Amino acid sequence: MPRVLGVDIPKEKRIETALTYLYGVGKSLSNEILADAEIDPSKRAKDLTEEEVSRITSSIQKRGYKVEGDLKREISSNIRRLIEISSWRGLRHKKGLPVRGQRTRTNARTRKGPRKKGMAIIRKKKE
């Protein structure tokens, strides 16, 4: 498996699709990177030479794209900043509720987690 920026990309897929396994790289950014590195997008990842892999890596770094760890760090620092200044979005992040105005009476299970079981009423048996 070829490694790009410390991530193993699948060798059986086309390189334009395989690059999307990097966090922060989508289809359009993948095609931009390949055009900059002058590599055919229809080529399979297993057919890449070491020199082509290094051109892809240098293209990502040269253009200044934030991918993988840098991007995750920036996103988490943005969320941390929102929480520190006690903005509405920060409070929603802190409580684990939807941030962008979605309803919570129903349909917020992804953010809220599985339903909590209600407390069962236990009655003493009369003897």
VOGU-3710 file (C-alpha; in Angstrom, 3 decimals, decimal comma):
1> mprvlgvdip> 0,000/0,000/0,000  1,349/3,436/-0,901  1,684/5,832/2,020  0,855/9,496/1,535  1,425/11,781/4,537  1,491/8,801/6,894  -1,797/7,283/5,677  -2,065/3,996/3,790  -4,196/4,484/0,705  -5,974/1,471/-0,858
11> kekrietalt> -3,912/0,015/-3,692  -6,743/-1,433/-5,812  -8,613/1,870/-6,264  -7,990/4,596/-8,808  -5,632/7,228/-7,420  -8,253/10,023/-7,618  -10,522/7,971/-5,322  -7,700/6,631/-3,147  -6,545/10,162/-2,233  -9,965/10,857/-0,706
21> ylygvgksls> -8,991/8,480/2,121  -6,866/11,365/3,439  -8,854/13,428/5,963  -9,680/16,767/4,336  -9,252/15,638/0,713  -12,353/15,257/-1,433  -12,878/14,449/-5,088  -12,202/17,936/-6,473  -9,133/18,547/-4,302  -7,832/15,116/-5,280
31> neiladaeid> -8,082/16,045/-8,964  -6,302/19,381/-8,323  -3,448/17,581/-6,554  -3,091/15,064/-9,388  -3,130/17,805/-12,035  -0,418/19,672/-10,126  1,670/16,483/-9,785  1,017/15,600/-13,471  -0,355/12,121/-12,747  -3,177/10,411/-14,664
41> pskrakdlte> -6,254/10,212/-12,360  -7,335/6,868/-13,841  -4,097/5,166/-12,761  -4,370/2,596/-9,967  -2,628/3,345/-6,658  -0,635/0,106/-6,845  0,885/1,231/-10,186  2,388/4,426/-8,730  6,143/4,684/-8,527  7,948/6,057/-5,472
51> eevsritssi> 8,724/9,216/-7,427  5,012/9,794/-8,210  4,039/9,266/-4,570  6,641/11,835/-3,515  5,307/14,291/-6,147  1,789/13,889/-4,699  3,086/14,478/-1,160  5,142/17,513/-2,190  2,182/18,918/-4,143  -0,040/18,742/-1,039
61> qkrgykvegd> 2,619/20,372/1,139  3,642/22,997/-1,438  0,094/24,189/-1,996  -0,417/24,452/1,785  -3,490/22,234/2,017  -4,387/21,330/5,577  -4,988/17,592/5,789  -4,992/14,893/8,466  -3,540/16,015/11,825  -3,210/19,734/11,044
71> lkreissnir> -6,832/19,985/9,931  -8,144/17,974/12,901  -6,107/20,155/15,281  -7,460/23,357/13,713  -11,076/22,157/13,915  -10,725/21,106/17,555  -9,076/24,432/18,454  -11,961/26,300/16,789  -14,483/24,299/18,837  -12,426/24,857/22,005
81> rlieisswrg> -12,425/28,623/21,312  -16,223/28,638/20,895  -16,605/26,819/24,210  -14,226/29,220/26,009  -16,056/32,359/24,878  -19,392/30,729/25,843  -21,037/31,378/22,501  -24,301/29,664/21,624  -22,495/27,198/19,353  -19,906/26,555/22,050
91> lrhkkglpvr> -22,570/25,745/24,618  -24,266/23,345/22,189  -20,924/21,604/21,561  -20,345/21,368/25,314  -23,797/19,844/25,956  -23,478/17,437/23,010  -26,552/18,787/21,236  -27,027/19,751/17,564  -25,174/22,979/16,797  -26,784/24,294/13,637
101> gqrtrtnart> -30,396/24,850/14,658  -31,832/21,392/14,127  -34,791/20,259/16,190  -34,133/18,185/19,291  -37,581/17,006/20,337  -37,169/14,220/17,782  -34,369/13,270/15,411  -31,251/14,320/17,337  -30,043/10,785/18,098  -26,655/11,159/16,413
111> rkgprkkgma> -25,613/13,947/18,783  -27,596/12,880/21,868  -26,712/9,187/21,747  -29,017/6,226/22,312  -32,309/6,732/24,121  -32,164/6,577/27,870  -34,468/4,032/29,476  -37,258/5,491/31,587  -37,336/4,705/35,277  -39,612/1,732/35,872
121> iirkkke> -42,089/2,026/38,708  -41,595/-0,824/41,127  -44,608/-1,641/43,273  -44,514/-3,670/46,415  -46,596/-6,806/46,201  -49,415/-7,136/48,720  -49,303/-10,354/50,677
//
